[in-house]
Amino acid sequence: MATRQRKFSLHDKASLLTAGVLIVLVSAGIGAFWQQTEARHEEQVGQDQERIALRLQRMLGLQREQAFLALRAVAGNLQPLASLESGAAAATLEQALLASGLDLEFERVVVFTDRGRMLAEFRASTGETVAEPETQQLADLAAEVIARRSPAARIACAYQCQLIAAEPVLDPEGLPVVIAGSRSLADWVVSFAALDDAELLIWERTSHATPQLVANSGTPSLAATIGPRLGSLPSGSRGWTTIEDLATGRRFAVSAVSAGTGGQAGPTAPLQLALAQDIEDRLRLLRRQQRGALGLGLLALIAAVWGVRRLLGGIGARLQRVSEAMPLIAEGEFEAAARRIRPARRRLLRDESDILEDTASALIQRLTELGGQVEQRDRKLREQIDELRRQGEFVDRLFEHAQLAIIVHDGGQRVVRSNAGGRTLLESLESGSPLSAILLEDRDQEPAEGSIFLPVMGSHDAQPVLTECRLGEGEAQRNLRWIHCGVRGPDDEPLVLSIGLDLTRERRALAEASWMADHDALTGCYNRYRIEREIDDLIAAGKPFAILYIDLDGFGLINKTDGHEAGNDVLSSTAHSLESHVTRRDAVARIGGDEFLVVLRDVRASVVQSVAERIIRVVCSPVTTREGRTHSVSCCIGIALFPSQCRSRLELFNHADAALKEAKRAGQGEWVLHADAQRAAQHSKQMSQWKQRLQHALGSEGLTLSFQPILDLATGLVSHFEALVRMRLPDGSIASPAEFIGVAEETGLIHRVDRWVLNESIRMLREMAERRPDIGVAVNVSGPTLMRNDFVSTLTEIIKHSRLSRPRLIIEITETAALRDIKAAGAAMSELCQLGCEFALDDFGIGYSSFAYLRELPFSYVKLDGSYVRQALKDQRNQAFIRAMVLLANGYQLKTVAEFVESQALQDFLAEAGVHYGQGFHIAKPGPLPDWVLGEGTG
């Protein structure tokens, strides 16, 4: 039951005491703020009064200095006045003022002698009457200046407030005079008031007891209010006083200031100036601030009292809630007790009541948690049992369906458990066979049964045992790798867990990779790596053997015309033929695109010769591709022997390569045995010597051109010349192309030779262009040069450099060069034809004699091979061939050229057969260009 609250509790006493203290503190603060703002207001007003008074003094001083400067300017333009009458003197003074531009600066200007006599006078308003006191003030000031011999100025208010000034000067005749002037201060007073936001009032003390107001920028009521208190106004550092305008009710800060000129308004009375600054708005703002501070203090006081009561009230409420919840906790009513105590809130300032309430709340929460932990533990135990069951089922499924063979046994006798893979292996065991038959590789040599498993049985820490075995034969063979480790059974008996991995696919892939490393993927025979190992083994063993280096001829044409699939069929057929014509002791390898190598163990000369001829015969047999097309290729063979001809693999290969080159020079379908290393060295030495000679000739103008005319058989006139390159030897003799062109092609110098020939031929065409532009020059270009990527650009550059618009240059190429890459050759030839070049097919009839490229390539001439022309008169077949070639060329709109024309009868036959042009010793031998080409005349 709740305890009845007392009428005047501790909470009420604490609240009352705290409120009283707060009232005292707030009142003291408000009073201090009130005094501070009043003092700051008085200080600011005093500073403003001093500032305005100082500005007034400065402005009066500025007015005085301006008056002095103006009088000096008038004096500078002043003419002598002493000898002039008053009218003439006044006119002279006015002219001086006009000349100085100061006629509007002064209201009156008077010139006095040094004895005080007036010489001339100027008035800005001629109709205005001048008061006598004003004249007397000017005269008195002039007398003072004469006495002091220095300029003087003062404020005079006899008639109106004016600034009068006097300046002693010498007139043009050297006589001392005084120029005195007066100017009104009315505008200055108004501008001062507008500038400084303060009112200026000026009084003059006369013979009357009360000072007279002579200038006022404010209201009349303000002057009437200040006037009676004029004598009591503070001035200078004495401060200021507040005076209220009775008419408007506005308050002003008023102080007395000095005129600052030392002048007198009358004979004896000084001037009195007062500054009045309107501070009504400032006072009202001050009062609003003070009232606002008072209101804020009262609000703070109310808020503080309310906060105290709120704070103490919360403490009492928390104590009451805790006291009501404790009996419920003791009775075990935790939910009811929790409803009594509010949820803990995070407070900025915590006290003992907060701690007490939080502790009670935590106690209730803890007891509630403890009450539910038993139920939670029961639930967790049930969940763990379910999880163990699921894990057991997962392990069973994993064990059963794993892609491994798993067998648990007692060391090779009894199988305790196995999965599907293990059962499959167990089912393959023959009746009565031990378990080790599928676990161990060498069953016959196995020691005592089960001894291999003794180190791991039942031990979890023992090193696992690895074994391998092969099951089955042939394609059905399986390779298994086993890992055996120790486990414990349900009754803690020692067992062995054997896990088998099927490595059949991996072993087969490894075997295939090993085969691929040693064999050519296309043909199935050995590759270069494997055949080199075989040769090295034979050399290391010192056994005699022979190698046959085989190169196919015409294989590139098959690739270009029928595609790579046809070429692959030819290579596969060739490899099969080679393997079928050697013994098992011998080896066949493909070492390049169309290159094969055969290693023969029998080095007898008759055997080697027989195998070489048999290989040439079988390779030259027609081959039918998978598309049904038939192709024929030939080959050349270079043969080298070990150890009679060489001592190392490199030397053996070099000798075989040299022999192959000799076989190629001999023609298609030839084989050459490298007799000894001395002949190869001699050949290499000769090649090196010719290479040096050719390099020297290219660098020292050792090459020269001979020109052989090509005759138009129908007209008997020379159509063009063929440029034939020659080389001058050091002894002065001339080498024919047959001696160095082959060297140039083998050493790569042919490109430089062809470029030199093209340069010289274009130069000769340029010399012939002016006299015989109808005569052309034909040059031979090698196949390697024609297929170079920069051939077209190089020849284009040469032609452009010659400045020939369309040079009559005929480029002769062989069938072999044209057929290396028909597409690339056609593109290069077409581009050069656009520059004016023409092309001739040289030695037509001895190569492949395919007519397709005559249509695809832009030829203009066909040169019949000399072997047909030379025997034309003796062989009817050659005559038929020539006539057929002429008909074919005419059909393709090509012109024919016959070489080796060595008699008049042969020339007549060729003309009758329709051949267009002839070339040979009967017509003319090669030599320099004739004079009629370079000079005048006809040929």
MARLUM-744907 format. One record per residue (C-alpha): x, y, z. Coordinates in steps of 0.1 Angstrom, whole numbers, plus 5000, padded with zeros to 4 digits. Example, Ala and Ser with C-alpha at 12.3 -4.5 7.8 and 13.67 -1.06 7.14 Angstrom:
MARLUM-744907
512349555078
513749895071
end
This chain:
MARLUM-744907
500050005000
501350344990
502550575018
500650905022
502651205012
503251465039
501951815035
505351985035
507851725023
511651735019
511051784982
509052104989
511652245013
514452184988
512452344960
511652654981
515252704992
516652664957
514052914943
515053184969
518753144960
517953174923
515953494929
518853664947
521353564920
519153674891
518354004908
522054074913
522753994877
520054224863
521254514885
524854474874
523754464837
521654784843
524654974857
526954854830
524654964802
524155304817
527955354821
528555244786
525855484773
527355784791
530855694779
529655664742
527755994744
530856174759
533056034732
530656154705
530556504721
534356524722
534556404686
531956664673
533556944693
536956854678
535456844643
533957194649
537257334659
538957194628
536257324605
536457674620
540257654616
539757544580
537457844573
539958084588
542857944566
540657954535
539858324543
543658404546
544458234514
541658414495
542858754509
546458684498
545158594463
543358934461
546459104472
548458944444
546159104418
545759444436
546759774418
548060084436
545060254454
546660544474
546460794445
542960694433
539660844442
537260634462
535160524431
538260434410
539760254440
536560044445
536559954408
540259854410
539459644441
536559474423
538859394393
541359234416
538559024431
537358924396
540858844385
541358624415
537858454410
536958554446
534258804439
531658554453
533958434482
533458744504
530358954511
532559254518
536259344513
537859674526
541459794521
542860014550
546160204552
548560134579
546960434598
543460284596
542160494568
539860314543
541260324508
538660104489
535559894496
533859604478
530359474485
528859164470
525259314473
525459684463
521959764474
522359634509
522859874538
525959804559
525559834596
527960054614
529059784639
530059564611
532259844596
533759904630
534559534635
536559534603
538359854613
539159714647
540459394633
542559584608
544059794636
544859474655
546559324625
548559654620
549659644656
550559264656
551859264619
550258924615
546858804600
543958764623
540358624621
537358594644
533658534644
531558844647
527758844651
526959214654
524659214624
524758854614
527258574622
530258624600
533858524598
535958834594
539658814585
542459064579
545859024561
548759274561
550259314526
552359564505
550659714475
552559734441
554060074452
555459914483
553060074508
551759874537
548059814536
545559574553
542959374533
539959284554
536959074544
533858914559
531858604549
528558464562
528558154584
524958064580
525557794553
528557654573
526357614604
523757424584
526357194567
528057124600
524757014615
523956784585
527456644585
527756554622
524156484630
524256744658
522657084663
524857404666
523557704686
525458034689
524658314715
526158654718
526458824752
525459194747
524759474771
521459294779
521559054808
520258764787
522458634758
521058674724
520658374700
522358464668
522658124650
520557804654
520557484632
517957324654
514357404664
513357724682
511957514711
515357354716
517057694717
514457824742
515157514764
518957554764
519057934766
518157964803
520757704812
523557844790
525757954819
525657604836
526457394805
529557174810
532357224784
535557054773
536556754795
533756844820
531356624800
527756694790
524256724803
520856594792
518256844783
514756754771
513056964743
509857074760
508057104726
508956774711
509756564742
513056444727
516256444749
519556594738
523156564751
524256924753
527757074759
529357414755
532357454731
534757744724
534557934691
538257864687
539058204670
539558434700
537158684685
534558914702
530958954691
530859304704
533159534721
533259344753
530959034751
532358694738
530358434718
528958124734
528457794713
526457494723
526357144707
523156954710
523056574700
519756394698
520056084720
516355994722
516655684700
519755564718
518055604752
514955414740
517155134727
519055124760
515755104779
514554814756
517754624763
517454674800
513854564800
514754264778
517454164803
514954194831
512453974812
515153714804
516153704841
512553644852
512153374826
515453204837
514253224873
510953064864
512752794843
515252724871
512552684897
510552454874
513652254866
514452204903
510952084910
511151864879
514351714890
513351654926
509951524914
511651264892
513851144920
510851094942
508950914915
511750674909
512150594946
508450534947
508450294917
511450104932
509650064966
506549934949
508549684927
510649534955
507849334971
506849194937
510449084931
510448904964
507348724955
508748614920
506348834901
509048954876
506649054849
504549274872
507649424888
509049504853
505749684845
506249894877
509750014867
509950214835
512550124809
515850284817
516550614798
519950764792
520051084813
522751344812
523051384850
522551054868
522151024906
521650754931
517950724923
518850644887
521350384898
518850234922
516150214895
518550084869
519849814893
516249704901
515549694864
518649494857
517849254885
514449194871
515849144836
518548904849
516048704869
513848684838
516748564817
517648304843
514148184843
514248134805
517647974802
516447634812
513947634784
516547764760
519047494769
516447234764
515747374730
519447384721
519947034731
517146924708
518647134680
522146984685
520646634684
518946714651
522146874637
524146564646
521646344629
521746564598
525546564598
525546184601
523246164572
525546404552
528646204561
526945884550
525946034517
529346184512
530945844520
528645654498
528645884467
532146024468
534045994435
536545784453
536845414463
536645394501
537245074519
537445024557
539144694566
541144514593
544444504574
543544314543
541244034555
537844154565
535944444550
534144644576
532544904554
532845034518
531145294496
529745244461
533145284444
534745044468
532044784463
532544804426
536144714430
535344444455
532844284431
535644264405
537744044428
537843684417
536543424442
539143344468
541343654459
542643854488
541744214494
545344314486
544644224450
543044564444
545144754470
548744654461
550644654427
552944354431
550744094446
553243804439
556143974458
554044094487
555443994521
553343834548
549643904544
548644244559
552144344570
552144654549
549244794569
550644724604
552345074608
549045254604
546445024619
544445204646
546845494647
545745854639
549345994641
551145744619
552345854584
549845734557
550945464533
550745514496
550345234471
549345204434
547944924413
546744854378
543444664371
542544514338
544344514304
544344714272
541744994268
539944864300
542944904322
542545124352
545245294373
544445344410
546445524437
545645434473
546245624506
546045404537
545645564572
544645424606
541145464622
539345324652
536045124649
532845144669
534344914695
537745084694
539244814673
542144904650
541144944614
542645074581
540845344560
541945294523
540945574499
541545504462
541745774434
541345664398
544245814378
543345644345
542545974326
545546154340
547845874331
546445854296
546746234292
550346214304
551145944280
549546144252
551446454262
554646254262
553846124227
553146474215
556446604228
558346354206
556046334175
554746554148
551046614153
550146614116
552146314103
552646104134
556346064128
559146194150
559646564154
562946754153
563446734191
563046354192
565246284160
568046504174
567946294206
568145974186
571046104166
572846224198
572345874213
573845704182
576745944182
577345884219
577345514213
579745544184
577445344161
577545424123
574445564106
573345784077
570846074076
568846164045
567746524044
564646544022
563046864008
559746853988
559547053955
556247203944
554647173978
554147553981
552147553949
549647303963
549147513994
548547823973
546247663947
544247403966
544647524002
546447394034
544147094038
545446954005
548947034016
548446844049
547146544030
550346544009
552546574040
550746284057
550946064026
554646144022
555346054059
553445724056
555345634024
558745714041
557945504071
556745214049
560145204030
562545194060
563144924086
562044934122
565545014133
565445334112
563645654121
561645914101
561046274113
559446584100
561746874109
560147164089
557247264068
558047034038
561346894051
561846534064
564846354079
565445974077
568045804100
569445474084
571245224106
572745044076
575445264061
576445044032
576645244000
574245013981
571645024009
571845404012
571545453974
568645203972
566745374000
567345723985
566145613950
563145433965
562145743985
562445963954
560345723934
557545693960
557446063968
557046153931
554045923929
550646103925
548846173958
545046193960
543646433986
540446384006
538646613981
539546363953
542146583936
545446433925
548746623931
552346533922
555446653940
559146573937
561946583962
565746623965
567846443991
571146534008
572946244024
575646254052
577345964069
578645914105
581345874115
583145864081
582246224071
581546404104
581946384141
579046584156
575346644150
575847004139
578546904114
576346614102
573346844096
575547104079
576946844055
573446704048
572247054041
575147124017
574446793999
570746893996
571647223980
573947043955
571046803947
568747103941
571247253917
571346923899
567546933894
564346783907
564346423919
568046403926
570046283956
573646373965
575946203990
578346444008
581646273998
583846464023
583946784044
586846924024
584646973993
581947144013
584547374030
585947453995
582547543983
581847754014
585247934009
584348003973
581048143983
582648364009
585148493983
582448573957
580448743985
583348973994
583949053957
580249143952
580249363984
583349543971
581749593937
578549733952
580549973973
583150083946
581150113914
582349763903
579049683886
578249773850
575349733826
575449583791
572549633768
571249383743
568749513717
565349343713
564149363677
560649403664
560649113639
557849273618
559449623613
563149543618
563449823643
564749813679
561849813704
563849813736
567049703753
567549443780
569949563807
572349283817
574449333849
578249253848
580849273876
584449393871
586949183890
590149323906
592249183877
590149383852
588249083838
584449083836
582348823855
579048713840
575848703861
575948323862
579048353885
577748593911
573948613909
573548273927
575948403954
573848723957
570648523962
572148293988
573848574008
570948814006
572849073985
570449023956
568249313969
571149553967
572149433932
568549463919
568249823934
571549923917
570249783883
566949963887
568750293895
571150263866
568350163842
566150463852
569150693848
569650563812
565950613805
566250973817
569251033793
567250873764
563951053772
564751373752
565951193720
564350853719
561450833744
560050533723
562950313733
562450113766
564749923789
563949573803
565549463836
565549133855
564149143891
564648843913
561848673932
563048773967
563249133957
559849133940
558248993972
559849243996
557349464014
559349774004
559949693967
557049893954
557850193976
561550173967
560950163929
558350443932
560850663950
563450593923
560950683895
559751003912
563351113918
564051073881
561151313872
560051083844
556251093840
555850743826
559150573821
559150283796
560550033821
559949663815
560449433846
561149073837
560248803864
560348423863
557448183867
558848073901
558948433914
555348493902
554048183918
555448223953
552548443963
550248523934
548048753954
550948963967
552748963934
549549083916
549049373940
552649483936
552549453898
549249643895
550549933916
553749963895
551649943862
549950263873
553350433873
553950323836
555950003842
555349683822
556049323831
557449033811
557248663821
560848533816
561848173807
558248073800
557947693792
560447543816
558547583849
555047493860
553647643827
550347713844
548247943822
546048063851
548348333862
548748463827
545148583832
545448683868
548748883866
549249203845
551849073821
552549253788
555249023774
556048643774
559648543768
559948193753
562647993769
565847963748
565747583750
562747573727
564047853704
567547723699
566347383686
563347503667
564847443632
565747083641
562746973661
559146993648
557846963684
559647283694
558147453664
554647333674
555247453709
556347803697
553347833674
551047723703
552547973727
552048253701
548448163697
548048153735
549748483740
547648653713
544548513730
545648683762
546649003743
550348943752
553448993730
555948723726
559748753728
562148483715
565548443731
568748293716
568048403680
571448293665
570748273627
568848453600
566948133592
565748113628
564848473627
562748423596
560948123611
560148313642
558748603622
556648363601
555348193633
554048523645
556648593673
556648973679
560249033691
563648853688
566848873709
570148693704
573748713691
572548713655
570749043661
573349193684
575549103713
575349283747
577349593750
577149973756
574150163743
574750263707
575350623697
572150653677
570250603710
572150863730
572851083699
571151143666
570250883641
567950583637
568350213643
end
